[in-house]
Amino acid sequence: GGNLNCLNKLAGTPYQTDFNDKILLLETYGDYHTPAAVEGELSRLKQMGVFEQIKGLWLGYYQHESRTAYAEIVINTVKDYHFPIIQCDDFGHDTPSTVIPIGARVELDADNKQVVILPTV
């Protein structure tokens, strides 16, 4: 996962992300990415069946002049699914920017608002 716009650009190509049993990372940026545009991008992922495949959702940085909360937009789209959701503004197109090892095994604990990177076997 990663940038919402880039994920959608890869849809239907050989480079499309494998979402099965994954924690999906999502972030976006830019004033052109209005809340309505974000909702449209999320709807496309929904139509692709992405939210039926993932095990959790990790939201990164999003800021728009409208001040609409990213989590509010996302939760409205995924409200019918049952997976944990956590938000951390420290990854995405802003600083500070946390390094997240893509492909690592992680445990997402939404109740305690933490993600634990698990050791590989």
MODELLER restraints for C-alpha pairs under 7 A, 6 or more apart:
rsr = mdl.restraints
at = mdl.atoms
rsr.add(forms.Gaussian(group=physical.xy_distance, feature=features.Distance(at['CA:1:A'], at['CA:7:A']), mean=6.79, stdev=0.5))
rsr.add(forms.Gaussian(group=physical.xy_distance, feature=features.Distance(at['CA:1:A'], at['CA:17:A']), mean=6.98, stdev=0.5))
rsr.add(forms.Gaussian(group=physical.xy_distance, feature=features.Distance(at['CA:1:A'], at['CA:24:A']), mean=5.26, stdev=0.5))
rsr.add(forms.Gaussian(group=physical.xy_distance, feature=features.Distance(at['CA:1:A'], at['CA:25:A']), mean=4.74, stdev=0.5))
rsr.add(forms.Gaussian(group=physical.xy_distance, feature=features.Distance(at['CA:1:A'], at['CA:26:A']), mean=6.24, stdev=0.5))
rsr.add(forms.Gaussian(group=physical.xy_distance, feature=features.Distance(at['CA:2:A'], at['CA:25:A']), mean=5.02, stdev=0.5))
rsr.add(forms.Gaussian(group=physical.xy_distance, feature=features.Distance(at['CA:2:A'], at['CA:26:A']), mean=4.81, stdev=0.5))
rsr.add(forms.Gaussian(group=physical.xy_distance, feature=features.Distance(at['CA:2:A'], at['CA:27:A']), mean=5.94, stdev=0.5))
rsr.add(forms.Gaussian(group=physical.xy_distance, feature=features.Distance(at['CA:3:A'], at['CA:26:A']), mean=5.71, stdev=0.5))
rsr.add(forms.Gaussian(group=physical.xy_distance, feature=features.Distance(at['CA:3:A'], at['CA:27:A']), mean=4.95, stdev=0.5))
rsr.add(forms.Gaussian(group=physical.xy_distance, feature=features.Distance(at['CA:3:A'], at['CA:28:A']), mean=5.38, stdev=0.5))
rsr.add(forms.Gaussian(group=physical.xy_distance, feature=features.Distance(at['CA:4:A'], at['CA:26:A']), mean=5.74, stdev=0.5))
rsr.add(forms.Gaussian(group=physical.xy_distance, feature=features.Distance(at['CA:4:A'], at['CA:27:A']), mean=5.88, stdev=0.5))
rsr.add(forms.Gaussian(group=physical.xy_distance, feature=features.Distance(at['CA:4:A'], at['CA:28:A']), mean=5.72, stdev=0.5))
rsr.add(forms.Gaussian(group=physical.xy_distance, feature=features.Distance(at['CA:4:A'], at['CA:41:A']), mean=6.83, stdev=0.5))
rsr.add(forms.Gaussian(group=physical.xy_distance, feature=features.Distance(at['CA:5:A'], at['CA:41:A']), mean=6.83, stdev=0.5))
rsr.add(forms.Gaussian(group=physical.xy_distance, feature=features.Distance(at['CA:8:A'], at['CA:41:A']), mean=6.96, stdev=0.5))
rsr.add(forms.Gaussian(group=physical.xy_distance, feature=features.Distance(at['CA:10:A'], at['CA:16:A']), mean=4.86, stdev=0.5))
rsr.add(forms.Gaussian(group=physical.xy_distance, feature=features.Distance(at['CA:19:A'], at['CA:50:A']), mean=6.31, stdev=0.5))
rsr.add(forms.Gaussian(group=physical.xy_distance, feature=features.Distance(at['CA:19:A'], at['CA:53:A']), mean=5.95, stdev=0.5))
rsr.add(forms.Gaussian(group=physical.xy_distance, feature=features.Distance(at['CA:19:A'], at['CA:54:A']), mean=5.78, stdev=0.5))
rsr.add(forms.Gaussian(group=physical.xy_distance, feature=features.Distance(at['CA:20:A'], at['CA:53:A']), mean=4.76, stdev=0.5))
rsr.add(forms.Gaussian(group=physical.xy_distance, feature=features.Distance(at['CA:20:A'], at['CA:54:A']), mean=5.64, stdev=0.5))
rsr.add(forms.Gaussian(group=physical.xy_distance, feature=features.Distance(at['CA:21:A'], at['CA:53:A']), mean=5.94, stdev=0.5))
rsr.add(forms.Gaussian(group=physical.xy_distance, feature=features.Distance(at['CA:21:A'], at['CA:54:A']), mean=4.95, stdev=0.5))
rsr.add(forms.Gaussian(group=physical.xy_distance, feature=features.Distance(at['CA:21:A'], at['CA:55:A']), mean=5.24, stdev=0.5))
rsr.add(forms.Gaussian(group=physical.xy_distance, feature=features.Distance(at['CA:22:A'], at['CA:54:A']), mean=4.99, stdev=0.5))
rsr.add(forms.Gaussian(group=physical.xy_distance, feature=features.Distance(at['CA:22:A'], at['CA:55:A']), mean=5.46, stdev=0.5))
rsr.add(forms.Gaussian(group=physical.xy_distance, feature=features.Distance(at['CA:22:A'], at['CA:56:A']), mean=6.96, stdev=0.5))
rsr.add(forms.Gaussian(group=physical.xy_distance, feature=features.Distance(at['CA:23:A'], at['CA:54:A']), mean=5.97, stdev=0.5))
rsr.add(forms.Gaussian(group=physical.xy_distance, feature=features.Distance(at['CA:23:A'], at['CA:55:A']), mean=5.48, stdev=0.5))
rsr.add(forms.Gaussian(group=physical.xy_distance, feature=features.Distance(at['CA:23:A'], at['CA:56:A']), mean=4.59, stdev=0.5))
rsr.add(forms.Gaussian(group=physical.xy_distance, feature=features.Distance(at['CA:23:A'], at['CA:57:A']), mean=5.53, stdev=0.5))
rsr.add(forms.Gaussian(group=physical.xy_distance, feature=features.Distance(at['CA:23:A'], at['CA:58:A']), mean=6.86, stdev=0.5))
rsr.add(forms.Gaussian(group=physical.xy_distance, feature=features.Distance(at['CA:24:A'], at['CA:54:A']), mean=6.59, stdev=0.5))
rsr.add(forms.Gaussian(group=physical.xy_distance, feature=features.Distance(at['CA:24:A'], at['CA:56:A']), mean=6.23, stdev=0.5))
rsr.add(forms.Gaussian(group=physical.xy_distance, feature=features.Distance(at['CA:24:A'], at['CA:57:A']), mean=4.86, stdev=0.5))
rsr.add(forms.Gaussian(group=physical.xy_distance, feature=features.Distance(at['CA:24:A'], at['CA:58:A']), mean=5.99, stdev=0.5))
rsr.add(forms.Gaussian(group=physical.xy_distance, feature=features.Distance(at['CA:25:A'], at['CA:57:A']), mean=6.15, stdev=0.5))
rsr.add(forms.Gaussian(group=physical.xy_distance, feature=features.Distance(at['CA:25:A'], at['CA:58:A']), mean=4.79, stdev=0.5))
rsr.add(forms.Gaussian(group=physical.xy_distance, feature=features.Distance(at['CA:25:A'], at['CA:59:A']), mean=5.93, stdev=0.5))
rsr.add(forms.Gaussian(group=physical.xy_distance, feature=features.Distance(at['CA:26:A'], at['CA:58:A']), mean=6.34, stdev=0.5))
rsr.add(forms.Gaussian(group=physical.xy_distance, feature=features.Distance(at['CA:26:A'], at['CA:59:A']), mean=5.00, stdev=0.5))
rsr.add(forms.Gaussian(group=physical.xy_distance, feature=features.Distance(at['CA:26:A'], at['CA:60:A']), mean=5.79, stdev=0.5))
rsr.add(forms.Gaussian(group=physical.xy_distance, feature=features.Distance(at['CA:27:A'], at['CA:59:A']), mean=6.09, stdev=0.5))
rsr.add(forms.Gaussian(group=physical.xy_distance, feature=features.Distance(at['CA:27:A'], at['CA:60:A']), mean=4.61, stdev=0.5))
rsr.add(forms.Gaussian(group=physical.xy_distance, feature=features.Distance(at['CA:27:A'], at['CA:61:A']), mean=5.44, stdev=0.5))
rsr.add(forms.Gaussian(group=physical.xy_distance, feature=features.Distance(at['CA:27:A'], at['CA:62:A']), mean=6.27, stdev=0.5))
rsr.add(forms.Gaussian(group=physical.xy_distance, feature=features.Distance(at['CA:27:A'], at['CA:92:A']), mean=5.60, stdev=0.5))
rsr.add(forms.Gaussian(group=physical.xy_distance, feature=features.Distance(at['CA:28:A'], at['CA:61:A']), mean=6.63, stdev=0.5))
rsr.add(forms.Gaussian(group=physical.xy_distance, feature=features.Distance(at['CA:28:A'], at['CA:62:A']), mean=5.58, stdev=0.5))
rsr.add(forms.Gaussian(group=physical.xy_distance, feature=features.Distance(at['CA:28:A'], at['CA:92:A']), mean=6.92, stdev=0.5))
rsr.add(forms.Gaussian(group=physical.xy_distance, feature=features.Distance(at['CA:29:A'], at['CA:62:A']), mean=5.67, stdev=0.5))
rsr.add(forms.Gaussian(group=physical.xy_distance, feature=features.Distance(at['CA:29:A'], at['CA:63:A']), mean=6.67, stdev=0.5))
rsr.add(forms.Gaussian(group=physical.xy_distance, feature=features.Distance(at['CA:29:A'], at['CA:93:A']), mean=6.38, stdev=0.5))
rsr.add(forms.Gaussian(group=physical.xy_distance, feature=features.Distance(at['CA:31:A'], at['CA:64:A']), mean=5.80, stdev=0.5))
rsr.add(forms.Gaussian(group=physical.xy_distance, feature=features.Distance(at['CA:34:A'], at['CA:64:A']), mean=6.59, stdev=0.5))
rsr.add(forms.Gaussian(group=physical.xy_distance, feature=features.Distance(at['CA:35:A'], at['CA:68:A']), mean=6.82, stdev=0.5))
rsr.add(forms.Gaussian(group=physical.xy_distance, feature=features.Distance(at['CA:39:A'], at['CA:73:A']), mean=6.39, stdev=0.5))
rsr.add(forms.Gaussian(group=physical.xy_distance, feature=features.Distance(at['CA:42:A'], at['CA:77:A']), mean=6.87, stdev=0.5))
rsr.add(forms.Gaussian(group=physical.xy_distance, feature=features.Distance(at['CA:43:A'], at['CA:77:A']), mean=6.91, stdev=0.5))
rsr.add(forms.Gaussian(group=physical.xy_distance, feature=features.Distance(at['CA:55:A'], at['CA:83:A']), mean=5.82, stdev=0.5))
rsr.add(forms.Gaussian(group=physical.xy_distance, feature=features.Distance(at['CA:56:A'], at['CA:83:A']), mean=5.02, stdev=0.5))
rsr.add(forms.Gaussian(group=physical.xy_distance, feature=features.Distance(at['CA:56:A'], at['CA:84:A']), mean=4.96, stdev=0.5))
rsr.add(forms.Gaussian(group=physical.xy_distance, feature=features.Distance(at['CA:56:A'], at['CA:85:A']), mean=5.95, stdev=0.5))
rsr.add(forms.Gaussian(group=physical.xy_distance, feature=features.Distance(at['CA:57:A'], at['CA:84:A']), mean=6.31, stdev=0.5))
rsr.add(forms.Gaussian(group=physical.xy_distance, feature=features.Distance(at['CA:57:A'], at['CA:85:A']), mean=4.72, stdev=0.5))
rsr.add(forms.Gaussian(group=physical.xy_distance, feature=features.Distance(at['CA:57:A'], at['CA:86:A']), mean=6.44, stdev=0.5))
rsr.add(forms.Gaussian(group=physical.xy_distance, feature=features.Distance(at['CA:58:A'], at['CA:85:A']), mean=5.85, stdev=0.5))
rsr.add(forms.Gaussian(group=physical.xy_distance, feature=features.Distance(at['CA:58:A'], at['CA:86:A']), mean=5.00, stdev=0.5))
rsr.add(forms.Gaussian(group=physical.xy_distance, feature=features.Distance(at['CA:58:A'], at['CA:87:A']), mean=5.72, stdev=0.5))
rsr.add(forms.Gaussian(group=physical.xy_distance, feature=features.Distance(at['CA:59:A'], at['CA:86:A']), mean=6.12, stdev=0.5))
rsr.add(forms.Gaussian(group=physical.xy_distance, feature=features.Distance(at['CA:59:A'], at['CA:87:A']), mean=4.47, stdev=0.5))
rsr.add(forms.Gaussian(group=physical.xy_distance, feature=features.Distance(at['CA:59:A'], at['CA:88:A']), mean=6.13, stdev=0.5))
rsr.add(forms.Gaussian(group=physical.xy_distance, feature=features.Distance(at['CA:60:A'], at['CA:87:A']), mean=5.95, stdev=0.5))
rsr.add(forms.Gaussian(group=physical.xy_distance, feature=features.Distance(at['CA:60:A'], at['CA:88:A']), mean=5.19, stdev=0.5))
rsr.add(forms.Gaussian(group=physical.xy_distance, feature=features.Distance(at['CA:60:A'], at['CA:89:A']), mean=4.92, stdev=0.5))
rsr.add(forms.Gaussian(group=physical.xy_distance, feature=features.Distance(at['CA:60:A'], at['CA:90:A']), mean=6.70, stdev=0.5))
rsr.add(forms.Gaussian(group=physical.xy_distance, feature=features.Distance(at['CA:60:A'], at['CA:91:A']), mean=5.20, stdev=0.5))
rsr.add(forms.Gaussian(group=physical.xy_distance, feature=features.Distance(at['CA:60:A'], at['CA:92:A']), mean=5.68, stdev=0.5))
rsr.add(forms.Gaussian(group=physical.xy_distance, feature=features.Distance(at['CA:61:A'], at['CA:88:A']), mean=6.97, stdev=0.5))
rsr.add(forms.Gaussian(group=physical.xy_distance, feature=features.Distance(at['CA:61:A'], at['CA:89:A']), mean=4.33, stdev=0.5))
rsr.add(forms.Gaussian(group=physical.xy_distance, feature=features.Distance(at['CA:61:A'], at['CA:90:A']), mean=6.63, stdev=0.5))
rsr.add(forms.Gaussian(group=physical.xy_distance, feature=features.Distance(at['CA:61:A'], at['CA:91:A']), mean=5.95, stdev=0.5))
rsr.add(forms.Gaussian(group=physical.xy_distance, feature=features.Distance(at['CA:61:A'], at['CA:92:A']), mean=5.17, stdev=0.5))
rsr.add(forms.Gaussian(group=physical.xy_distance, feature=features.Distance(at['CA:61:A'], at['CA:93:A']), mean=6.87, stdev=0.5))
rsr.add(forms.Gaussian(group=physical.xy_distance, feature=features.Distance(at['CA:62:A'], at['CA:70:A']), mean=6.04, stdev=0.5))
rsr.add(forms.Gaussian(group=physical.xy_distance, feature=features.Distance(at['CA:84:A'], at['CA:110:A']), mean=5.59, stdev=0.5))
rsr.add(forms.Gaussian(group=physical.xy_distance, feature=features.Distance(at['CA:85:A'], at['CA:110:A']), mean=5.89, stdev=0.5))
rsr.add(forms.Gaussian(group=physical.xy_distance, feature=features.Distance(at['CA:86:A'], at['CA:110:A']), mean=5.39, stdev=0.5))
rsr.add(forms.Gaussian(group=physical.xy_distance, feature=features.Distance(at['CA:86:A'], at['CA:113:A']), mean=6.21, stdev=0.5))
rsr.add(forms.Gaussian(group=physical.xy_distance, feature=features.Distance(at['CA:90:A'], at['CA:96:A']), mean=5.51, stdev=0.5))
rsr.add(forms.Gaussian(group=physical.xy_distance, feature=features.Distance(at['CA:90:A'], at['CA:97:A']), mean=4.99, stdev=0.5))
rsr.add(forms.Gaussian(group=physical.xy_distance, feature=features.Distance(at['CA:90:A'], at['CA:98:A']), mean=5.51, stdev=0.5))
rsr.add(forms.Gaussian(group=physical.xy_distance, feature=features.Distance(at['CA:91:A'], at['CA:97:A']), mean=4.69, stdev=0.5))
rsr.add(forms.Gaussian(group=physical.xy_distance, feature=features.Distance(at['CA:91:A'], at['CA:98:A']), mean=5.13, stdev=0.5))
rsr.add(forms.Gaussian(group=physical.xy_distance, feature=features.Distance(at['CA:104:A'], at['CA:117:A']), mean=6.89, stdev=0.5))
rsr.add(forms.Gaussian(group=physical.xy_distance, feature=features.Distance(at['CA:105:A'], at['CA:117:A']), mean=6.12, stdev=0.5))
rsr.add(forms.Gaussian(group=physical.xy_distance, feature=features.Distance(at['CA:105:A'], at['CA:118:A']), mean=5.35, stdev=0.5))
rsr.add(forms.Gaussian(group=physical.xy_distance, feature=features.Distance(at['CA:105:A'], at['CA:120:A']), mean=6.98, stdev=0.5))
rsr.add(forms.Gaussian(group=physical.xy_distance, feature=features.Distance(at['CA:106:A'], at['CA:115:A']), mean=6.67, stdev=0.5))
rsr.add(forms.Gaussian(group=physical.xy_distance, feature=features.Distance(at['CA:106:A'], at['CA:116:A']), mean=5.51, stdev=0.5))
rsr.add(forms.Gaussian(group=physical.xy_distance, feature=features.Distance(at['CA:106:A'], at['CA:117:A']), mean=4.46, stdev=0.5))
rsr.add(forms.Gaussian(group=physical.xy_distance, feature=features.Distance(at['CA:106:A'], at['CA:118:A']), mean=5.25, stdev=0.5))
rsr.add(forms.Gaussian(group=physical.xy_distance, feature=features.Distance(at['CA:107:A'], at['CA:115:A']), mean=5.67, stdev=0.5))
rsr.add(forms.Gaussian(group=physical.xy_distance, feature=features.Distance(at['CA:107:A'], at['CA:116:A']), mean=5.09, stdev=0.5))
rsr.add(forms.Gaussian(group=physical.xy_distance, feature=features.Distance(at['CA:107:A'], at['CA:117:A']), mean=6.50, stdev=0.5))
rsr.add(forms.Gaussian(group=physical.xy_distance, feature=features.Distance(at['CA:107:A'], at['CA:118:A']), mean=6.95, stdev=0.5))
rsr.add(forms.Gaussian(group=physical.xy_distance, feature=features.Distance(at['CA:108:A'], at['CA:114:A']), mean=6.29, stdev=0.5))
rsr.add(forms.Gaussian(group=physical.xy_distance, feature=features.Distance(at['CA:108:A'], at['CA:115:A']), mean=4.60, stdev=0.5))
rsr.add(forms.Gaussian(group=physical.xy_distance, feature=features.Distance(at['CA:108:A'], at['CA:116:A']), mean=6.55, stdev=0.5))
rsr.add(forms.Gaussian(group=physical.xy_distance, feature=features.Distance(at['CA:109:A'], at['CA:115:A']), mean=6.04, stdev=0.5))
